[in-house]
Amino acid sequence: MLQSSPEGWSGGGLVARLASQIEAVRWRWRYRFFPHGNGFPADTDCTGMAAGALYGHGLLSAADLAACVRDLLDSAAPTDMVASCRPGDDAVLVPGVPLVYWEDGAEPGTWRRGRKHDAVACANALYTVQLSGSLATEAAEFIAASHRYLAGHLVSGRYLAGTRYYPSPDAFLYALSRLCARFPTSARMLSGPLHQAFSEREATACARALAGGPGNALDIALRTLTADNLSRTAGQAERRLLLAQTQQADGSWPACPYYRMGRFPVYFGSSYLTSVFAWKALHVRENSGTGRPRRLPADVAAP
């Protein structure tokens, strides 16, 4: 359950209000995307992000985090599962890798959403699973399978087309960088190819910027945060300058698409969301003993 101790809140009342909104979309140990019941069940992406954030702010106990993680482990595709017949679902399901939606039909009043993976959702679920050290043995296969899946998605270049729910390649690179910054196991598996992919993506983005302006503010912010997480300092001043150039007169940043409704061309984003990422990207982090996640150097190579 949500912990109410105010000493765990950084940002005071704002964090408390956001935590209350997150709690409102919880079903047992799972979290939904939509705030009101509309047939959509909880999903592993929202559950991974919500549980990880609440735990990071001291608003979820270790025991409650473990309960969320057990549910995430239960979302992994079993060996004998085949893809469903819904149009657009993945043709191949990977054993041990989390599905976007649980297949147990446990949440009342919701529809079955089909069997599918999403690489960003997988990364976000994997992040929270690795936070719970008490379940390391139980989670070992989930962690190994997810790392293999993410590495394959990265090295193959499939991420350049976006994922099912995240249209921008920068969202995927940022999700991986969070893993590498926090968990040495993730860095050993992903850091080498992630550095290479980031360099290639940045070269493409720079060419586009030279041709037609600073570009998508949210993507710039995500790349800046990715570079921070990978301890890359080269180009950060330029990225922050580009980001500052997209700021609007009222101090906010424009709405940009961050999430989409699966294969449907319905996009979610807002000025508030872009502004949060932009503000975070413009905040220069220091490598001091502040308790921030560890960021590993660029020479940590994949096996």
SEDO-685155 format. One record per residue (C-alpha): residue number from 1; residue in three letters; y, x, z negated. Coordinates in Angstrom, 1 decimal. Example, Ala and Ser with C-alpha at 12.3 -4.5 7.8 and 13.67 -1.06 7.14 Angstrom:
{nr=1	rest=Ala	c2=-4.5	c1=12.3	c3=-7.8}
{nr=2	rest=Ser	c2=-1.1	c1=13.7	c3=-7.1}
END
This chain:
{nr=1	rest=Met	c2=0.0	c1=0.0	c3=0.0}
{nr=2	rest=Leu	c2=3.6	c1=1.0	c3=0.5}
{nr=3	rest=Gln	c2=4.9	c1=3.1	c3=-2.4}
{nr=4	rest=Ser	c2=8.3	c1=2.1	c3=-3.7}
{nr=5	rest=Ser	c2=9.5	c1=5.2	c3=-5.5}
{nr=6	rest=Pro	c2=13.0	c1=5.9	c3=-4.3}
{nr=7	rest=Glu	c2=12.7	c1=9.6	c3=-5.1}
{nr=8	rest=Gly	c2=10.5	c1=9.9	c3=-2.0}
{nr=9	rest=Trp	c2=13.2	c1=8.5	c3=0.3}
{nr=10	rest=Ser	c2=15.3	c1=11.0	c3=2.3}
{nr=11	rest=Gly	c2=18.2	c1=9.2	c3=3.9}
{nr=12	rest=Gly	c2=18.6	c1=6.7	c3=1.1}
{nr=13	rest=Gly	c2=18.8	c1=3.1	c3=2.0}
{nr=14	rest=Leu	c2=18.2	c1=3.5	c3=5.7}
{nr=15	rest=Val	c2=14.7	c1=5.0	c3=5.2}
{nr=16	rest=Ala	c2=14.0	c1=2.2	c3=2.6}
{nr=17	rest=Arg	c2=15.0	c1=-0.5	c3=5.1}
{nr=18	rest=Leu	c2=13.0	c1=1.1	c3=7.9}
{nr=19	rest=Ala	c2=10.0	c1=1.4	c3=5.6}
{nr=20	rest=Ser	c2=10.3	c1=-2.3	c3=4.8}
{nr=21	rest=Gln	c2=10.2	c1=-3.2	c3=8.4}
{nr=22	rest=Ile	c2=7.2	c1=-1.0	c3=9.0}
{nr=23	rest=Glu	c2=5.4	c1=-2.7	c3=6.1}
{nr=24	rest=Ala	c2=6.1	c1=-6.1	c3=7.6}
{nr=25	rest=Val	c2=4.0	c1=-5.3	c3=10.7}
{nr=26	rest=Arg	c2=1.0	c1=-3.9	c3=8.7}
{nr=27	rest=Trp	c2=-2.4	c1=-5.7	c3=8.8}
{nr=28	rest=Arg	c2=-4.6	c1=-4.1	c3=6.1}
{nr=29	rest=Trp	c2=-4.5	c1=-0.4	c3=7.0}
{nr=30	rest=Arg	c2=-3.3	c1=-0.9	c3=10.6}
{nr=31	rest=Tyr	c2=0.1	c1=-1.4	c3=12.1}
{nr=32	rest=Arg	c2=1.4	c1=-3.5	c3=15.0}
{nr=33	rest=Phe	c2=4.0	c1=-2.8	c3=17.6}
{nr=34	rest=Phe	c2=5.6	c1=-6.3	c3=17.6}
{nr=35	rest=Pro	c2=7.2	c1=-7.6	c3=14.4}
{nr=36	rest=His	c2=6.0	c1=-11.2	c3=14.8}
{nr=37	rest=Gly	c2=2.5	c1=-12.6	c3=15.5}
{nr=38	rest=Asn	c2=2.1	c1=-13.0	c3=19.3}
{nr=39	rest=Gly	c2=-1.5	c1=-12.3	c3=19.9}
{nr=40	rest=Phe	c2=-1.1	c1=-8.5	c3=20.2}
{nr=41	rest=Pro	c2=-3.3	c1=-6.7	c3=17.6}
{nr=42	rest=Ala	c2=-2.5	c1=-3.5	c3=15.7}
{nr=43	rest=Asp	c2=-3.0	c1=-0.3	c3=17.7}
{nr=44	rest=Thr	c2=-3.9	c1=3.3	c3=16.9}
{nr=45	rest=Asp	c2=-0.6	c1=4.6	c3=18.2}
{nr=46	rest=Cys	c2=1.6	c1=2.6	c3=15.9}
{nr=47	rest=Thr	c2=-0.8	c1=3.1	c3=13.0}
{nr=48	rest=Gly	c2=-0.8	c1=6.9	c3=13.5}
{nr=49	rest=Met	c2=3.0	c1=7.0	c3=13.7}
{nr=50	rest=Ala	c2=3.6	c1=4.6	c3=10.8}
{nr=51	rest=Ala	c2=1.1	c1=6.0	c3=8.4}
{nr=52	rest=Gly	c2=2.2	c1=9.6	c3=9.1}
{nr=53	rest=Ala	c2=5.9	c1=8.8	c3=8.7}
{nr=54	rest=Leu	c2=5.4	c1=6.9	c3=5.4}
{nr=55	rest=Tyr	c2=3.2	c1=9.6	c3=4.0}
{nr=56	rest=Gly	c2=5.7	c1=12.3	c3=5.0}
{nr=57	rest=His	c2=8.5	c1=10.4	c3=3.1}
{nr=58	rest=Gly	c2=6.4	c1=10.0	c3=0.0}
{nr=59	rest=Leu	c2=6.0	c1=6.2	c3=0.6}
{nr=60	rest=Leu	c2=2.2	c1=6.3	c3=1.1}
{nr=61	rest=Ser	c2=-0.2	c1=7.8	c3=-1.4}
{nr=62	rest=Ala	c2=-2.9	c1=10.2	c3=-0.3}
{nr=63	rest=Ala	c2=-5.5	c1=7.5	c3=-1.1}
{nr=64	rest=Asp	c2=-3.8	c1=5.0	c3=1.1}
{nr=65	rest=Leu	c2=-3.3	c1=7.6	c3=3.9}
{nr=66	rest=Ala	c2=-7.1	c1=8.2	c3=3.7}
{nr=67	rest=Ala	c2=-7.7	c1=4.4	c3=4.1}
{nr=68	rest=Cys	c2=-5.5	c1=4.4	c3=7.3}
{nr=69	rest=Val	c2=-7.3	c1=7.5	c3=8.6}
{nr=70	rest=Arg	c2=-10.7	c1=5.9	c3=8.1}
{nr=71	rest=Asp	c2=-9.6	c1=3.0	c3=10.3}
{nr=72	rest=Leu	c2=-8.4	c1=5.5	c3=12.9}
{nr=73	rest=Leu	c2=-11.7	c1=7.2	c3=12.8}
{nr=74	rest=Asp	c2=-13.4	c1=3.9	c3=13.4}
{nr=75	rest=Ser	c2=-11.4	c1=3.5	c3=16.7}
{nr=76	rest=Ala	c2=-13.1	c1=6.4	c3=18.4}
{nr=77	rest=Ala	c2=-15.1	c1=5.5	c3=21.5}
{nr=78	rest=Pro	c2=-18.9	c1=5.7	c3=20.7}
{nr=79	rest=Thr	c2=-21.3	c1=7.5	c3=23.0}
{nr=80	rest=Asp	c2=-22.7	c1=4.3	c3=24.5}
{nr=81	rest=Met	c2=-19.4	c1=2.5	c3=25.1}
{nr=82	rest=Val	c2=-18.4	c1=1.7	c3=28.7}
{nr=83	rest=Ala	c2=-15.0	c1=0.7	c3=30.0}
{nr=84	rest=Ser	c2=-14.2	c1=-3.0	c3=30.1}
{nr=85	rest=Cys	c2=-13.6	c1=-4.8	c3=33.4}
{nr=86	rest=Arg	c2=-9.9	c1=-5.6	c3=32.9}
{nr=87	rest=Pro	c2=-7.7	c1=-4.4	c3=35.8}
{nr=88	rest=Gly	c2=-6.1	c1=-1.0	c3=35.0}
{nr=89	rest=Asp	c2=-8.4	c1=-0.1	c3=32.2}
{nr=90	rest=Asp	c2=-9.7	c1=3.5	c3=32.1}
{nr=91	rest=Ala	c2=-12.7	c1=4.0	c3=34.4}
{nr=92	rest=Val	c2=-14.2	c1=6.6	c3=31.9}
{nr=93	rest=Leu	c2=-14.1	c1=6.4	c3=28.2}
{nr=94	rest=Val	c2=-14.5	c1=9.7	c3=26.2}
{nr=95	rest=Pro	c2=-16.8	c1=9.6	c3=23.1}
{nr=96	rest=Gly	c2=-15.0	c1=10.5	c3=19.9}
{nr=97	rest=Val	c2=-11.5	c1=9.9	c3=21.3}
{nr=98	rest=Pro	c2=-9.5	c1=7.1	c3=19.8}
{nr=99	rest=Leu	c2=-9.1	c1=3.9	c3=21.8}
{nr=100	rest=Val	c2=-5.6	c1=2.4	c3=21.9}
{nr=101	rest=Tyr	c2=-7.0	c1=-0.8	c3=20.3}
{nr=102	rest=Trp	c2=-9.9	c1=-1.4	c3=17.9}
{nr=103	rest=Glu	c2=-12.9	c1=-3.1	c3=19.4}
{nr=104	rest=Asp	c2=-14.1	c1=-4.8	c3=16.2}
{nr=105	rest=Gly	c2=-12.2	c1=-8.0	c3=16.6}
{nr=106	rest=Ala	c2=-11.4	c1=-7.9	c3=12.9}
{nr=107	rest=Glu	c2=-7.7	c1=-8.9	c3=13.0}
{nr=108	rest=Pro	c2=-7.4	c1=-12.7	c3=13.2}
{nr=109	rest=Gly	c2=-5.3	c1=-14.5	c3=15.7}
{nr=110	rest=Thr	c2=-5.2	c1=-11.6	c3=18.2}
{nr=111	rest=Trp	c2=-6.5	c1=-11.0	c3=21.7}
{nr=112	rest=Arg	c2=-8.9	c1=-8.3	c3=22.8}
{nr=113	rest=Arg	c2=-6.8	c1=-5.8	c3=24.7}
{nr=114	rest=Gly	c2=-9.5	c1=-3.9	c3=26.6}
{nr=115	rest=Arg	c2=-11.0	c1=-0.4	c3=26.1}
{nr=116	rest=Lys	c2=-8.6	c1=2.3	c3=27.1}
{nr=117	rest=His	c2=-7.2	c1=5.7	c3=26.1}
{nr=118	rest=Asp	c2=-3.6	c1=7.0	c3=26.1}
{nr=119	rest=Ala	c2=-3.0	c1=10.7	c3=25.6}
{nr=120	rest=Val	c2=0.3	c1=10.2	c3=23.6}
{nr=121	rest=Ala	c2=-1.4	c1=7.6	c3=21.4}
{nr=122	rest=Cys	c2=-4.3	c1=10.0	c3=20.9}
{nr=123	rest=Ala	c2=-2.0	c1=12.8	c3=19.9}
{nr=124	rest=Asn	c2=-0.1	c1=10.6	c3=17.4}
{nr=125	rest=Ala	c2=-3.4	c1=9.3	c3=15.9}
{nr=126	rest=Leu	c2=-4.8	c1=12.9	c3=15.7}
{nr=127	rest=Tyr	c2=-1.6	c1=14.1	c3=13.9}
{nr=128	rest=Thr	c2=-2.2	c1=11.6	c3=11.1}
{nr=129	rest=Val	c2=-5.9	c1=12.1	c3=10.9}
{nr=130	rest=Gln	c2=-5.3	c1=15.8	c3=10.3}
{nr=131	rest=Leu	c2=-2.9	c1=15.0	c3=7.5}
{nr=132	rest=Ser	c2=-5.7	c1=13.8	c3=5.4}
{nr=133	rest=Gly	c2=-7.5	c1=16.9	c3=4.2}
{nr=134	rest=Ser	c2=-9.9	c1=14.9	c3=2.0}
{nr=135	rest=Leu	c2=-11.6	c1=13.6	c3=5.2}
{nr=136	rest=Ala	c2=-11.9	c1=16.9	c3=7.0}
{nr=137	rest=Thr	c2=-15.7	c1=16.8	c3=7.3}
{nr=138	rest=Glu	c2=-15.8	c1=13.1	c3=8.2}
{nr=139	rest=Ala	c2=-13.1	c1=13.6	c3=10.8}
{nr=140	rest=Ala	c2=-14.4	c1=16.8	c3=12.4}
{nr=141	rest=Glu	c2=-15.9	c1=15.2	c3=15.6}
{nr=142	rest=Phe	c2=-12.8	c1=13.0	c3=16.1}
{nr=143	rest=Ile	c2=-10.6	c1=16.0	c3=15.8}
{nr=144	rest=Ala	c2=-12.6	c1=18.2	c3=18.1}
{nr=145	rest=Ala	c2=-13.1	c1=15.4	c3=20.8}
{nr=146	rest=Ser	c2=-9.4	c1=14.6	c3=20.7}
{nr=147	rest=His	c2=-8.3	c1=18.2	c3=21.1}
{nr=148	rest=Arg	c2=-10.6	c1=18.6	c3=24.1}
{nr=149	rest=Tyr	c2=-9.3	c1=15.4	c3=25.7}
{nr=150	rest=Leu	c2=-5.6	c1=16.4	c3=25.1}
{nr=151	rest=Ala	c2=-6.2	c1=19.9	c3=26.5}
{nr=152	rest=Gly	c2=-7.9	c1=18.5	c3=29.6}
{nr=153	rest=His	c2=-5.0	c1=16.0	c3=30.1}
{nr=154	rest=Leu	c2=-2.5	c1=18.9	c3=29.8}
{nr=155	rest=Val	c2=-4.3	c1=21.5	c3=31.9}
{nr=156	rest=Ser	c2=-5.1	c1=19.1	c3=34.7}
{nr=157	rest=Gly	c2=-1.5	c1=18.2	c3=35.2}
{nr=158	rest=Arg	c2=-2.2	c1=14.5	c3=34.8}
{nr=159	rest=Tyr	c2=0.5	c1=14.2	c3=32.2}
{nr=160	rest=Leu	c2=3.1	c1=14.7	c3=34.9}
{nr=161	rest=Ala	c2=2.6	c1=11.1	c3=36.0}
{nr=162	rest=Gly	c2=3.2	c1=9.9	c3=32.4}
{nr=163	rest=Thr	c2=0.6	c1=8.1	c3=30.4}
{nr=164	rest=Arg	c2=-0.4	c1=4.4	c3=30.4}
{nr=165	rest=Tyr	c2=2.2	c1=3.6	c3=27.7}
{nr=166	rest=Tyr	c2=4.7	c1=6.5	c3=28.0}
{nr=167	rest=Pro	c2=6.3	c1=7.0	c3=31.4}
{nr=168	rest=Ser	c2=7.9	c1=10.4	c3=30.8}
{nr=169	rest=Pro	c2=5.9	c1=13.7	c3=30.8}
{nr=170	rest=Asp	c2=8.3	c1=14.9	c3=28.1}
{nr=171	rest=Ala	c2=6.9	c1=12.3	c3=25.7}
{nr=172	rest=Phe	c2=3.4	c1=13.8	c3=26.0}
{nr=173	rest=Leu	c2=4.7	c1=17.4	c3=25.7}
{nr=174	rest=Tyr	c2=6.7	c1=16.5	c3=22.6}
{nr=175	rest=Ala	c2=3.6	c1=14.7	c3=21.0}
{nr=176	rest=Leu	c2=1.6	c1=17.9	c3=21.5}
{nr=177	rest=Ser	c2=4.3	c1=20.1	c3=20.1}
{nr=178	rest=Arg	c2=4.3	c1=18.1	c3=16.9}
{nr=179	rest=Leu	c2=0.6	c1=18.9	c3=16.5}
{nr=180	rest=Cys	c2=1.1	c1=22.6	c3=17.3}
{nr=181	rest=Ala	c2=4.0	c1=22.9	c3=14.8}
{nr=182	rest=Arg	c2=2.0	c1=21.4	c3=11.9}
{nr=183	rest=Phe	c2=-1.7	c1=22.3	c3=12.4}
{nr=184	rest=Pro	c2=-3.0	c1=25.8	c3=13.2}
{nr=185	rest=Thr	c2=-6.2	c1=24.2	c3=14.7}
{nr=186	rest=Ser	c2=-4.1	c1=22.3	c3=17.2}
{nr=187	rest=Ala	c2=-2.0	c1=25.3	c3=18.0}
{nr=188	rest=Arg	c2=-5.1	c1=27.4	c3=18.7}
{nr=189	rest=Met	c2=-6.3	c1=24.8	c3=21.2}
{nr=190	rest=Leu	c2=-3.1	c1=23.6	c3=22.8}
{nr=191	rest=Ser	c2=-0.3	c1=26.1	c3=22.3}
{nr=192	rest=Gly	c2=-1.0	c1=28.4	c3=25.2}
{nr=193	rest=Pro	c2=-1.2	c1=25.8	c3=28.0}
{nr=194	rest=Leu	c2=1.6	c1=23.8	c3=26.3}
{nr=195	rest=His	c2=4.0	c1=26.8	c3=26.6}
{nr=196	rest=Gln	c2=3.1	c1=27.1	c3=30.3}
{nr=197	rest=Ala	c2=3.5	c1=23.4	c3=30.9}
{nr=198	rest=Phe	c2=6.9	c1=23.4	c3=29.1}
{nr=199	rest=Ser	c2=8.2	c1=26.2	c3=31.2}
{nr=200	rest=Glu	c2=7.2	c1=24.5	c3=34.4}
{nr=201	rest=Arg	c2=8.6	c1=21.2	c3=33.3}
{nr=202	rest=Glu	c2=11.9	c1=22.8	c3=32.3}
{nr=203	rest=Ala	c2=12.2	c1=24.6	c3=35.6}
{nr=204	rest=Thr	c2=11.9	c1=21.2	c3=37.4}
{nr=205	rest=Ala	c2=14.4	c1=19.6	c3=35.1}
{nr=206	rest=Cys	c2=16.9	c1=22.4	c3=35.6}
{nr=207	rest=Ala	c2=16.7	c1=22.1	c3=39.3}
{nr=208	rest=Arg	c2=17.3	c1=18.3	c3=39.1}
{nr=209	rest=Ala	c2=20.2	c1=18.8	c3=36.8}
{nr=210	rest=Leu	c2=21.8	c1=21.3	c3=39.2}
{nr=211	rest=Ala	c2=21.4	c1=18.7	c3=42.0}
{nr=212	rest=Gly	c2=22.7	c1=15.7	c3=40.3}
{nr=213	rest=Gly	c2=24.0	c1=15.9	c3=36.7}
{nr=214	rest=Pro	c2=22.6	c1=16.3	c3=33.2}
{nr=215	rest=Gly	c2=19.8	c1=13.8	c3=33.6}
{nr=216	rest=Asn	c2=17.9	c1=11.4	c3=31.2}
{nr=217	rest=Ala	c2=19.3	c1=11.9	c3=27.7}
{nr=218	rest=Leu	c2=16.0	c1=11.0	c3=26.0}
{nr=219	rest=Asp	c2=14.0	c1=13.5	c3=28.1}
{nr=220	rest=Ile	c2=16.5	c1=16.2	c3=27.3}
{nr=221	rest=Ala	c2=16.3	c1=15.5	c3=23.6}
{nr=222	rest=Leu	c2=12.5	c1=15.5	c3=23.7}
{nr=223	rest=Arg	c2=12.4	c1=18.8	c3=25.5}
{nr=224	rest=Thr	c2=14.8	c1=20.3	c3=23.0}
{nr=225	rest=Leu	c2=12.6	c1=19.1	c3=20.1}
{nr=226	rest=Thr	c2=9.5	c1=20.4	c3=21.9}
{nr=227	rest=Ala	c2=11.1	c1=23.8	c3=22.2}
{nr=228	rest=Asp	c2=12.1	c1=23.8	c3=18.5}
{nr=229	rest=Asn	c2=8.5	c1=22.9	c3=17.6}
{nr=230	rest=Leu	c2=7.2	c1=25.8	c3=19.7}
{nr=231	rest=Ser	c2=9.8	c1=28.2	c3=18.3}
{nr=232	rest=Arg	c2=11.3	c1=28.7	c3=21.8}
{nr=233	rest=Thr	c2=15.0	c1=29.7	c3=21.5}
{nr=234	rest=Ala	c2=15.7	c1=30.6	c3=25.2}
{nr=235	rest=Gly	c2=17.6	c1=27.8	c3=26.8}
{nr=236	rest=Gln	c2=18.2	c1=25.8	c3=23.7}
{nr=237	rest=Ala	c2=21.9	c1=26.2	c3=23.8}
{nr=238	rest=Glu	c2=22.0	c1=25.0	c3=27.4}
{nr=239	rest=Arg	c2=19.7	c1=22.0	c3=26.6}
{nr=240	rest=Arg	c2=21.9	c1=21.0	c3=23.7}
{nr=241	rest=Leu	c2=25.0	c1=21.3	c3=25.9}
{nr=242	rest=Leu	c2=23.4	c1=19.0	c3=28.5}
{nr=243	rest=Leu	c2=22.5	c1=16.6	c3=25.8}
{nr=244	rest=Ala	c2=26.1	c1=16.6	c3=24.4}
{nr=245	rest=Gln	c2=27.4	c1=15.8	c3=27.9}
{nr=246	rest=Thr	c2=25.4	c1=12.6	c3=28.0}
{nr=247	rest=Gln	c2=26.9	c1=11.3	c3=24.7}
{nr=248	rest=Gln	c2=29.0	c1=8.1	c3=25.1}
{nr=249	rest=Ala	c2=32.5	c1=7.5	c3=23.9}
{nr=250	rest=Asp	c2=31.4	c1=5.6	c3=20.8}
{nr=251	rest=Gly	c2=29.2	c1=8.5	c3=19.7}
{nr=252	rest=Ser	c2=25.9	c1=7.0	c3=20.8}
{nr=253	rest=Trp	c2=23.6	c1=7.9	c3=23.6}
{nr=254	rest=Pro	c2=22.5	c1=5.5	c3=26.4}
{nr=255	rest=Ala	c2=19.3	c1=3.5	c3=26.3}
{nr=256	rest=Cys	c2=16.4	c1=5.2	c3=28.1}
{nr=257	rest=Pro	c2=12.8	c1=4.0	c3=28.7}
{nr=258	rest=Tyr	c2=10.5	c1=5.5	c3=26.1}
{nr=259	rest=Tyr	c2=7.6	c1=3.1	c3=26.1}
{nr=260	rest=Arg	c2=6.2	c1=0.6	c3=28.6}
{nr=261	rest=Met	c2=3.9	c1=-2.4	c3=28.5}
{nr=262	rest=Gly	c2=0.8	c1=-0.7	c3=29.9}
{nr=263	rest=Arg	c2=0.6	c1=-1.0	c3=33.6}
{nr=264	rest=Phe	c2=3.3	c1=-3.6	c3=33.7}
{nr=265	rest=Pro	c2=6.9	c1=-2.5	c3=34.7}
{nr=266	rest=Val	c2=8.3	c1=-3.7	c3=31.4}
{nr=267	rest=Tyr	c2=10.1	c1=-0.9	c3=29.4}
{nr=268	rest=Phe	c2=11.1	c1=-0.4	c3=25.8}
{nr=269	rest=Gly	c2=14.0	c1=1.7	c3=24.7}
{nr=270	rest=Ser	c2=17.5	c1=1.4	c3=23.2}
{nr=271	rest=Ser	c2=20.7	c1=3.3	c3=22.5}
{nr=272	rest=Tyr	c2=19.6	c1=3.5	c3=18.9}
{nr=273	rest=Leu	c2=16.3	c1=5.1	c3=19.7}
{nr=274	rest=Thr	c2=17.8	c1=7.6	c3=22.2}
{nr=275	rest=Ser	c2=20.5	c1=8.4	c3=19.6}
{nr=276	rest=Val	c2=18.0	c1=9.2	c3=16.9}
{nr=277	rest=Phe	c2=16.2	c1=11.7	c3=19.1}
{nr=278	rest=Ala	c2=19.4	c1=13.2	c3=20.3}
{nr=279	rest=Trp	c2=20.8	c1=13.6	c3=16.8}
{nr=280	rest=Lys	c2=17.6	c1=15.3	c3=15.7}
{nr=281	rest=Ala	c2=17.6	c1=17.6	c3=18.8}
{nr=282	rest=Leu	c2=21.2	c1=18.6	c3=18.1}
{nr=283	rest=His	c2=20.4	c1=19.5	c3=14.5}
{nr=284	rest=Val	c2=19.6	c1=23.2	c3=14.6}
{nr=285	rest=Arg	c2=16.6	c1=23.9	c3=12.3}
{nr=286	rest=Glu	c2=16.3	c1=27.1	c3=10.4}
{nr=287	rest=Asn	c2=13.1	c1=29.0	c3=9.7}
{nr=288	rest=Ser	c2=13.5	c1=29.0	c3=6.0}
{nr=289	rest=Gly	c2=11.3	c1=27.9	c3=3.1}
{nr=290	rest=Thr	c2=12.4	c1=24.3	c3=3.3}
{nr=291	rest=Gly	c2=9.0	c1=22.6	c3=3.4}
{nr=292	rest=Arg	c2=9.4	c1=21.8	c3=7.1}
{nr=293	rest=Pro	c2=6.3	c1=21.9	c3=9.3}
{nr=294	rest=Arg	c2=5.2	c1=25.4	c3=10.3}
{nr=295	rest=Arg	c2=6.1	c1=26.3	c3=13.9}
{nr=296	rest=Leu	c2=3.8	c1=28.9	c3=15.5}
{nr=297	rest=Pro	c2=5.0	c1=31.6	c3=17.9}
{nr=298	rest=Ala	c2=4.6	c1=31.5	c3=21.6}
{nr=299	rest=Asp	c2=1.9	c1=34.1	c3=21.7}
{nr=300	rest=Val	c2=-0.7	c1=31.8	c3=20.0}
{nr=301	rest=Ala	c2=-3.0	c1=31.4	c3=23.0}
{nr=302	rest=Ala	c2=-5.6	c1=28.8	c3=23.7}
{nr=303	rest=Pro	c2=-9.2	c1=30.0	c3=23.5}
END
